[in-house]
């Protein structure tokens, strides 16, 4: 018996991906996005920051537009047309009402079946997790519930955005419960979407080679799921 069951996404048509920074989706998850867009599913990205504090030797006002441009190219590679980048402060994101409101608004606008996030846990396979990842993940959990509560955020209802329930949460980087099967092309486009963050990656002198890293993740998970390639995800019913 395979260790990880495959995630059944046949009834999924709309996926909202909520992350803190440009490049967060590209550490494996964008390969699944490539699969979904190829299948005709609608995928939207909501980035809470512009990633302006992410390059030590470059000023934030120079970094922000550069990283936005790299993210747009990463989205193009995996077939995502709907990209929204908000202006919460990179490195200082708090899991507060303002953040929950922003995420709940996007959920009510896009009306996804599934929301995807990066893990909010402190300890991760790659080390201690970034505070923005942790706070965005926790706020997204709350915002999914907020978006489904007709008595919260009256301003959204007044703006024609009634309550909406996203039924499942997919978590990238957590202890997986399922695997999303990927093709060779999905993995290749996932790799190229990470490579699109060229200036950002050049500033990280000890960063693994994207193709080696993404292929290794997909291959290892594929073995656990009984297929060639797969993305590991935790699936949580909401």
QUIGI-V732017 format. One record per backbone hydrogen bond with DSSP energy under -0.5 kcal/mol. CO is the residue of the C=O (numbers start at 1). NH is the residue of the N-H. If there is no record, write none. Layout:
BEGIN
co=CO nh=NH
co=CO nh=NH
END
This chain:
BEGIN
co=3 nh=5
co=5 nh=179
co=7 nh=9
co=9 nh=12
co=11 nh=13
co=13 nh=42
co=14 nh=113
co=14 nh=114
co=15 nh=17
co=15 nh=44
co=16 nh=18
co=16 nh=116
co=17 nh=19
co=17 nh=46
co=18 nh=118
co=19 nh=48
co=20 nh=49
co=21 nh=24
co=23 nh=26
co=24 nh=27
co=25 nh=30
co=26 nh=28
co=28 nh=31
co=28 nh=32
co=29 nh=32
co=29 nh=33
co=30 nh=34
co=31 nh=35
co=32 nh=36
co=33 nh=37
co=34 nh=38
co=35 nh=39
co=36 nh=41
co=37 nh=40
co=42 nh=15
co=43 nh=82
co=44 nh=17
co=45 nh=47
co=45 nh=84
co=46 nh=19
co=47 nh=86
co=48 nh=88
co=51 nh=54
co=54 nh=56
co=55 nh=58
co=59 nh=62
co=59 nh=63
co=60 nh=64
co=62 nh=66
co=63 nh=67
co=64 nh=68
co=65 nh=69
co=66 nh=70
co=67 nh=71
co=68 nh=72
co=69 nh=73
co=70 nh=74
co=71 nh=75
co=72 nh=76
co=73 nh=77
co=74 nh=78
co=75 nh=79
co=75 nh=80
co=76 nh=79
co=79 nh=81
co=81 nh=83
co=82 nh=45
co=84 nh=47
co=84 nh=86
co=88 nh=50
co=89 nh=92
co=94 nh=96
co=96 nh=100
co=97 nh=101
co=98 nh=102
co=99 nh=103
co=100 nh=104
co=101 nh=105
co=102 nh=106
co=103 nh=107
co=104 nh=108
co=105 nh=109
co=106 nh=110
co=107 nh=111
co=113 nh=167
co=113 nh=168
co=114 nh=16
co=115 nh=170
co=116 nh=18
co=117 nh=172
co=122 nh=124
co=122 nh=129
co=124 nh=127
co=127 nh=124
co=130 nh=134
co=131 nh=135
co=132 nh=136
co=133 nh=137
co=134 nh=138
co=135 nh=139
co=136 nh=140
co=137 nh=141
co=138 nh=142
co=139 nh=143
co=140 nh=144
co=141 nh=145
co=142 nh=146
co=143 nh=147
co=144 nh=148
co=146 nh=149
co=147 nh=164
co=148 nh=150
co=149 nh=152
co=153 nh=156
co=153 nh=157
co=154 nh=158
co=155 nh=159
co=156 nh=161
co=157 nh=160
co=160 nh=162
co=164 nh=166
co=165 nh=167
co=167 nh=238
co=168 nh=115
co=169 nh=236
co=170 nh=117
co=170 nh=172
co=171 nh=174
co=171 nh=234
co=172 nh=119
co=173 nh=125
co=174 nh=176
co=177 nh=5
co=178 nh=233
co=179 nh=7
co=179 nh=181
co=180 nh=231
co=182 nh=229
co=183 nh=187
co=184 nh=188
co=185 nh=189
co=186 nh=190
co=187 nh=191
co=188 nh=192
co=189 nh=193
co=190 nh=194
co=191 nh=195
co=192 nh=196
co=194 nh=197
co=196 nh=198
co=197 nh=201
co=198 nh=202
co=199 nh=203
co=200 nh=203
co=201 nh=204
co=203 nh=205
co=204 nh=207
co=209 nh=213
co=210 nh=214
co=211 nh=215
co=212 nh=216
co=213 nh=217
co=214 nh=218
co=215 nh=219
co=216 nh=220
co=217 nh=221
co=218 nh=222
co=218 nh=230
co=219 nh=223
co=220 nh=224
co=221 nh=225
co=222 nh=226
co=222 nh=227
co=223 nh=226
co=224 nh=3
co=224 nh=4
co=229 nh=182
co=231 nh=180
co=232 nh=173
co=233 nh=177
co=233 nh=178
co=233 nh=235
co=234 nh=171
co=234 nh=236
co=236 nh=169
END
